[in-house]
Amino acid sequence: MALTRRPGKPLRVLGGMFLMVGSVAVLLAVLTRFAGAWGVPYFSFTSDRGSGCVNTWTGFSCDRLSLAEVEWRADVDLPASTQVLSGRYVSTHDYTIDAILRTPKADAAAALEALQGSFGKCLDDRPAPTGAGGLKSLCVLADDLSDADSDDPGKSSRLYTVGTGLDRNGDRVTVLSVRSR
């Protein structure tokens, strides 16, 4: 009868340690890869519309907004050539989206038409939002803040202020701020 020789005890212990460390490493890799999508606080994820977001204890925030995200959250259909210069979306029990957009001269009229279709007519009696200074043909679109606390079922579910105008190159710059009521 031939005896098979088993590896020595130190080699078996070392192999077991490597197996345990490898299992923990795989588990951590899976956790860090999917934790953002699972909603674990302080882990990042990419939204369905391509924005870079981070979970918080009470919701999530997105700092690198895509045009699709701005269009979805603000309920506006802008020309595809529009660029998001900066933006932030925060979702808790309420939401807030703030963005600065630039639409090239060729699509500037279409962008104004889309904004007016979503937010109404230009208002003469409203101040321009911060960041809209220095623009020509300024148009401010806003809802009526005087009814913010009313229970009127016909009122909008959001508060918004949108300032848009043309810069010296003829590009349309839009400063958009939308919040839930």
matplotlib code that plots the C-alpha trace (Angstrom):
import matplotlib.pyplot as plt

x = [0.0, 1.5, 1.3, 0.5, 2.2, 0.1, 1.5, 2.9, 0.7, 2.4, 1.7, -2.0, -2.4, -0.8, -3.2, -6.2, -5.2, -4.8, -8.2, -9.8, -8.1, -9.1, -12.7, -12.8, -11.2, -13.8, -16.6, -15.2, -14.8, -18.4, -19.6, -17.7, -18.8, -22.5, -22.9, -23.8, -26.6, -27.8, -28.1, -25.3, -24.4, -21.3, -20.9, -21.1, -23.1, -24.1, -27.7, -29.8, -29.3, -25.5, -24.9, -22.3, -24.1, -23.3, -25.7, -26.2, -28.0, -31.3, -31.1, -28.5, -26.9, -25.5, -22.8, -21.8, -25.1, -25.8, -28.1, -30.5, -30.6, -31.4, -34.1, -35.7, -35.5, -36.6, -39.2, -37.9, -36.8, -33.8, -31.8, -29.2, -26.4, -27.0, -24.1, -24.3, -21.7, -22.4, -25.2, -26.3, -29.3, -30.2, -32.9, -34.2, -37.9, -37.9, -35.7, -33.6, -31.9, -29.7, -27.9, -26.2, -26.6, -25.2, -27.0, -25.1, -26.3, -27.8, -30.2, -30.7, -34.2, -35.3, -33.9, -36.0, -39.1, -38.5, -38.0, -41.2, -43.1, -42.1, -42.0, -44.4, -43.9, -41.1, -41.9, -40.9, -41.4, -39.0, -35.3, -32.8, -31.4, -27.8, -25.4, -27.6, -26.1, -24.4, -26.7, -28.7, -32.4, -32.9, -35.9, -37.0, -39.5, -40.8, -43.9, -45.9, -44.2, -47.2, -49.2, -46.4, -48.4, -51.8, -53.7, -54.9, -55.0, -54.2, -50.9, -47.6, -45.9, -42.6, -41.1, -38.9, -36.9, -35.2, -33.1, -32.0, -30.3, -27.8, -24.1, -21.9, -21.4, -25.1, -25.1, -28.1, -27.0, -29.6, -29.6, -32.2, -33.4, -36.2, -37.4, -40.3, -43.0]
y = [0.0, 3.3, 6.1, 9.5, 12.3, 15.2, 18.7, 19.9, 21.7, 25.1, 24.9, 23.9, 26.9, 29.2, 27.9, 28.4, 31.9, 32.8, 31.3, 33.4, 36.6, 35.9, 35.4, 38.6, 40.5, 39.1, 40.1, 43.6, 44.0, 43.0, 45.3, 48.4, 47.7, 47.6, 49.5, 52.7, 51.1, 49.5, 52.9, 52.5, 56.0, 57.7, 55.2, 56.6, 55.4, 56.4, 57.3, 55.8, 59.0, 59.0, 61.5, 60.8, 60.6, 59.9, 58.4, 60.3, 59.2, 60.8, 60.5, 61.2, 64.0, 64.3, 66.9, 65.8, 66.2, 65.0, 66.8, 63.8, 64.2, 67.9, 67.3, 64.5, 66.3, 69.8, 68.3, 70.2, 69.0, 71.0, 70.8, 68.0, 70.5, 72.0, 71.6, 71.4, 73.8, 73.1, 71.5, 69.8, 67.6, 66.7, 64.3, 63.7, 63.8, 66.8, 67.6, 70.5, 70.9, 73.9, 74.0, 76.4, 75.5, 76.7, 76.2, 77.1, 80.1, 77.7, 76.2, 79.3, 80.0, 76.3, 76.3, 79.4, 77.8, 74.6, 76.6, 78.6, 75.4, 74.0, 77.1, 79.6, 83.1, 85.6, 87.8, 91.5, 92.0, 89.3, 89.8, 87.7, 84.7, 84.9, 84.1, 85.5, 89.0, 90.4, 88.6, 90.3, 89.6, 88.4, 86.3, 85.3, 82.5, 81.8, 80.5, 82.6, 82.4, 84.2, 81.0, 78.8, 77.9, 77.6, 74.3, 75.0, 71.7, 73.5, 74.9, 73.4, 70.8, 72.7, 76.1, 77.3, 80.3, 80.2, 83.0, 82.8, 85.2, 85.5, 86.0, 88.1, 85.1, 84.6, 81.4, 81.0, 80.7, 79.4, 79.5, 77.0, 76.4, 74.0, 72.8, 70.7, 72.4]
z = [0.0, -1.1, 1.2, -0.2, 1.4, 2.5, 2.4, 5.7, 8.2, 7.6, 3.9, 4.6, 7.0, 4.5, 1.7, 4.0, 4.8, 1.1, 0.4, 3.1, 2.0, -1.6, -0.6, 1.4, -1.6, -4.0, -1.6, -1.2, -5.0, -5.5, -2.7, -3.9, -7.5, -6.8, -3.5, -5.2, -7.2, -4.0, -2.3, 0.2, 1.6, 0.2, -2.7, -6.2, -9.2, -12.7, -13.1, -15.9, -17.8, -17.5, -14.6, -11.9, -8.6, -4.9, -2.3, 0.9, 4.1, 3.0, -0.8, -3.5, -5.3, -8.8, -9.7, -13.2, -15.0, -18.5, -20.8, -20.6, -16.8, -17.0, -19.6, -17.5, -14.1, -15.4, -17.9, -20.9, -24.3, -25.4, -28.7, -28.7, -29.3, -25.8, -23.4, -19.6, -18.3, -14.7, -12.7, -9.6, -8.7, -5.1, -4.3, -0.7, 0.1, -2.2, -5.2, -6.5, -9.9, -10.7, -14.1, -16.4, -20.1, -23.4, -26.7, -29.9, -32.0, -34.7, -32.1, -29.9, -31.1, -30.8, -27.2, -26.3, -27.8, -25.8, -22.6, -23.2, -24.0, -20.6, -18.4, -20.0, -21.4, -20.6, -17.7, -17.6, -13.9, -12.6, -11.8, -13.7, -11.7, -10.5, -13.4, -16.1, -16.1, -19.2, -21.6, -24.4, -25.1, -21.6, -20.9, -17.4, -16.9, -13.4, -11.7, -9.3, -5.9, -4.3, -4.3, -2.9, 0.2, -1.5, -1.8, -5.3, -7.1, -10.4, -9.3, -10.4, -8.3, -8.8, -8.2, -11.0, -12.2, -15.6, -17.0, -20.6, -23.0, -25.8, -25.1, -27.4, -29.8, -30.2, -28.1, -25.7, -22.1, -19.7, -15.9, -14.7, -11.1, -10.4, -7.0, -5.8, -3.7]

ax = plt.figure().add_subplot(projection="3d")
ax.plot(x, y, z, "-o")
ax.set_aspect("equal")
plt.show()
